[in-house]
């Protein structure tokens, strides 16, 4: 017999207290008086009854104290498995890379596994567990040399799973039926093992014939871990020579405040921006950093957090593709009596947002637009020009959009059919209408949701309201209804504005946020994939014009070269990525030449380091699970708790007390 809490046996010393009180009881002083002899005779007759009753009460108190000590110490019977077949499972999920004083969690698990190999007299088989159970030594063997060699080569794998997958894999993929004991070495995070009822169900599923021991290699209660979970470009886009706003999501995996950490962004090896961060318990936050990409083309980007217990999730990799110079053709309606060109405010907004080397702007009339080539054009801007179904401008615009072009169309707002060629039905509103500040989410003014920015102060006095624009395609609303809508044609898209930013038509162009709204509009219709970065779970890569005649490979300076297999043909063709390859910046080569580049990242699903609370596993422990630190590995598996012994002592104490107090007293 052994005890879970051996120190609690010191409570048995309390048994000496009632015995000492009995032995040290002082003798009474006897005074002889007239009736003493008569009283003494009466006492003699009952002395034997009193002594028996007191003895029974003393025994009841001793049994009660013993029962309390047993309940606290939790005795159990050792399972005799030192010579029986043993199934050993080692957790190799990413969280096992958390650092300890003597290495990582996985290093400690491997050390404990090697100790078990030396101590165990029977055969062993060894499996590693991340998202699935994989054989290390797939069948039972007594060859300690082979076991030591295979265990020494165990490495971390991507992915993670919980107790249900573990139990299913043990039953279907291992020789567990012959095991006299199943031992797992891991960190047992609450994210995967925190459902006490599920753990109890799966332990019962494996049965008492195969008792399980879960050995926790890291018993620290609070292990700090901040992680970088996402990286994206803001809706403003990325342009050469202009600060690009990168939105970075970071998270705190602890149930307490984090220490201060430094978050930085590195472009092509040069640190561009940094910011100190500190997160609250389980908090997720978006932090925006603004690096500058000086030239167009591909740029390697790394987002870094100061190192903490778990290193793999402190870095996020990506490749930012900065587009070449934006080539714009503006279709400007006849100026007529207008004091200056209709595109003045749009042109100035784009020019102020984009450096001179980032944009080439050319204005033409609607008649010229019908004749010029659009092969070298990225963006068409229509200002105070009609795109009615029967007009020449609409006929020229349609094929441009279908092959992937983008357009911003600012309509005069005077006739309902101005956007009919794009499938939009509209009505004319000639009275001032303010922007609907309650519905800015997903619009070109979503950055003005702060009430202090007063988006409702922006007004339009001449506009079209689109009656058939789908809610998901609306990009701005006034109190009268949708005034900006997205229209998709083929591979391209257009934002249709039911107004022209010009004096007398409204005051949007005078608002300081007009420039940012125009920049967001351009980026949306530019149809440019500016960031190449995966989430760690990507297993395929799709590129245009993949052919079986070409050879494809995946190359990174830090991790070597991987051959890529081509699956499918035509538009369905895809490159199959390796099942396991480390995070970093990778090139995709076609016949030795770079075809694409992207950042590969670790999956952060296993980054929550909070360990499961032992109280959560109490139902499974009653089913035979042994859970704890290294002592669980050395003491063996508890086949069953002997709490019934304590209950028996309690019942015996109660029965003796009742007998002594009532039955003996009544005699």
RACOR-V826232 format. One record per helix or strand of 3 or more residues. SS is the DSSP state (~ for helix, > for strand). FROM is the first residue (numbers start at 1). TO is the last residue. If there is no record, write none. Layout:
ss=SS from=FROM to=TO
ss=SS from=FROM to=TO
This chain:
ss=~ from=6 to=23
ss=~ from=36 to=73
ss=> from=75 to=78
ss=> from=86 to=91
ss=~ from=94 to=97
ss=~ from=105 to=119
ss=> from=124 to=129
ss=> from=133 to=141
ss=~ from=144 to=152
ss=~ from=163 to=173
ss=~ from=176 to=178
ss=> from=181 to=186
ss=~ from=190 to=193
ss=~ from=196 to=206
ss=~ from=208 to=210
ss=> from=211 to=216
ss=> from=226 to=233
ss=> from=243 to=252
ss=> from=261 to=267
ss=> from=270 to=277
ss=> from=284 to=292
ss=> from=297 to=305
ss=~ from=312 to=314
ss=> from=315 to=322
ss=> from=326 to=332
ss=~ from=344 to=353
ss=~ from=356 to=358
ss=> from=359 to=364
ss=~ from=366 to=369
ss=> from=379 to=383
ss=~ from=392 to=402
ss=> from=406 to=410
ss=~ from=420 to=422
ss=> from=426 to=429
ss=> from=433 to=435
ss=~ from=446 to=448
ss=~ from=451 to=453
ss=~ from=455 to=457
ss=> from=463 to=466
ss=~ from=471 to=473
ss=> from=474 to=478
ss=> from=481 to=489
ss=> from=492 to=497
ss=~ from=508 to=510
ss=~ from=514 to=526
ss=> from=531 to=533
ss=> from=552 to=556
ss=> from=560 to=567
ss=~ from=570 to=572
ss=> from=574 to=576
ss=> from=584 to=590
ss=> from=593 to=600
ss=~ from=604 to=606
ss=~ from=614 to=622
ss=> from=626 to=628
ss=~ from=630 to=635
ss=> from=638 to=641
ss=~ from=643 to=666
